[in-house]
Amino acid sequence: MTARLALFASLLFGGCVAGAMLHGAVGAMLGVTVGACLWFAIDSYQANRVLRWLRAGQLRGAPTVGGWWGEAAHRARRALALREEQKEDAEARLEAFLAAIRTSPNGVVLLDPEGRIEWCNQTAASHFGLDPARDLQQHVVNLLRDPDFSAFYNSRRHDSDVVIPAPGSTSGRPRRLSLHLHPYGEGRLLLLSRDVTALEQAEVMRRDFVANVSHEIRTPLTVLSGFVETLQSLDLPKEERDRYLHMMGQQAQRMQTLVSDLLTLSRLEGSPLPGQGEWTPASAFLAQCEEEGRALADALGKKLELRFEPPPPVALGGTPRELQSAFSNLVTNAVRYTPGGGSVEAGLRCTGSGRWEWSVRDTGPGIAAEHLPRLTERFYRVDRSRSRETGGTGLGLAIVKHVVQRHGGELRIVSTPGAGSTFTIILPSARVRPLEPAPADTAARPATESAAG
């Protein structure tokens, strides 16, 4: 302000002095007028520079002028710099928000007031089979042709969700989506999708598991209760009483086996993966499998030909109790379901690709192809009555599958009705190594927990 007034006064005074020296009073007046015009021209030039810069709206290139216009340019430059910072911060926040939405495990679709798609993330595109570029501005009801979703969308209920089959879902590979609508902005909607296939399958498995356990326990409990009531109310001969007590003992043993298998499954699912710190000779596993198989055949009164191949000089790495449980399960299952006069063969051999196979072959009735994919499900039985007669709980192959997966292996089942079955555990090469020379006192057998199926 002071500089501006000083310049104005200087120009007027200089013009006045110069005019007076040349033409007296008239010249002085003329000089003042010329000085004022010169000041106005200089001020207009500075104002024009500042206005051109302001019209461009660019932070860079601000003019360097003095006076009021310089102050105005400086303040405008500060305001523009602050606006640029705020804009960059807002863009960074928006980009971070969009990046989070893009990587969200839930699908996100933005709908305009008419229900047309404005934007969707990749998860939603996968859920609904959308093309994020092609399907923009398409009405969501036209793309999701499901009656339940159409009714849900038209009802505009935002306090609940709807579960529908995902587009492309089949009976062999079902997929279920949970959809929720949230209003935002002026009439816009946020459509959220979540894949609940695993949750629904887990819920079905939980219900089936509870029902199966309840059924498996209820049957022996009913038998025990009936025998107890009979023994309490009737004076039976010793032979008949002993027979009842023997049957009660069988049912009690069946419940104990069931509880033991359930605890084994729980331990397998809740414990960390086994390392390779424990190495056990294969001969120890095979010897116990042969012992348990022959003992079970004698207990069942079966005449079977049991052939066990000589064990190779290798050691197996993993949890001995788990491996023994898996190997023994396959042997005892083969003994249970092979009729008298049949044969069971078992052995451990190298495949040639570095992996090792524990195979158990039997000459039993075989299993139809439609049952093979479900054999490792808990409580799944091809023939329930036959399984109960042989003392199986329906959990043996589920235990085998868990053990094999925990050790990085694979369970393979081949069976032909009327021609027997072959169950094979394939172990990776990292789980097998040549047997080191043992000291004179051979290592004791591994602790086992046989969970017969």
Secondary structure by P-SEA (a helix, b strand, c coil): caaaaaaaaaaaaaaaaaaaacccaaaaaaaaaaaaaaaaaaaaaaaaaaaaaaaacccccccccccaaaaaaaaaaaaaaaaaaaaaaaaaaaaaaaaaaaaccbbbbbbccccccccccaaaaaaaccccccccccccccccccaaaaaaaaaccccbbbbbccccccccbbbbbbbbbbbccccbbbbbbbbaaaaaaaaaaaaaaaaaaaaaaaaaaaaaaaaaaaaacccccaaaaaaaaaaaaaaaaaaaaaaaaaaaaaaaaccccccccbbbbaaaaaaaaaaaaaaaaaaacccccccccccccbbbbccaaaaaaaaaaaaaaaaaacccccbbbbbccccccccccbbbbbcccccccccccccccccccccaaaaaaacccccaaaaaaaaaaaacbbbbbbbcccbbbbbbbbbcccccccccccccccccccccccccc
